[in-house]
């Protein structure tokens, strides 16, 4: 009995020490949380030879189908946008980095909306929350409602904002975690050969 008690105490003390060390590390690194809220990171497939035919929420694969209602109650399918590139942006109104990137997304839409379809997918909120929120920010690009989180789950997301760069054949060519800036959006479509400024 005494041996079991000693083992339990060692485990508890070890866990407490690990928690204290972790807390100290992250408390001193306040820049990490600022980085998460203000920066983003992207991953891309630039070589078309690396593209796959299978459907999966992964780089190089065909993007899983999305069929969700927009704010007017019309069903929009991701596959219905084939023929031009798509910027698929998952977001939520309660998410500060999502709010931060909205003006940049809107400016991108105003400049490149004819060449690239920008689709927002709101996670878990009803139309009566989403519609006035987008109006307040002057957002005019299409937004879909994922109230039950089906698209969020099918894309295996762990947070918002998360944005997918999809080519005209439906392949996921890039994934961006965190907020996007307008110049980053255009530059990344250009590096993938999906947007030409001279057109």
C-alpha angles and dihedrals in degrees: 000000000000091000091054091049091051091049091050091049092050091050093048093047091047092050091048091049091050091049091050093049091048092047092049092050095050095039089058091046099064086150089073094066091042089051091051092051097042108030138049140200130217136201122198145185106218099168111077089205088072093061119115131211095220123096115244137133089250138105112279095016130105109272115251114255118265121197110176137145121257124219090277093056094254118136113238121195122202090217089058089067095061113132096056134050119269132211104205111195122188112201147148132214093233092056114099096203089050091055090047094057098044096090091050092049090049092050090049090051092050092051102036105018093115092055101034127037110224112202124181119202113200113209120223103337130114125241092252088063099038101045099057090040092057092043089054089055094043093241114167103167119102118281127189129205118236096179095157094042096239095139091041089056096042089054090047093231123179099187150350142297098039120155132194125205105211125186126225091267092054100257119143102240098169143015122200121195115201132010121338129217121217095245091050092055095053093040092053094048088049094049088053091051091243098116129042117193092204094060 
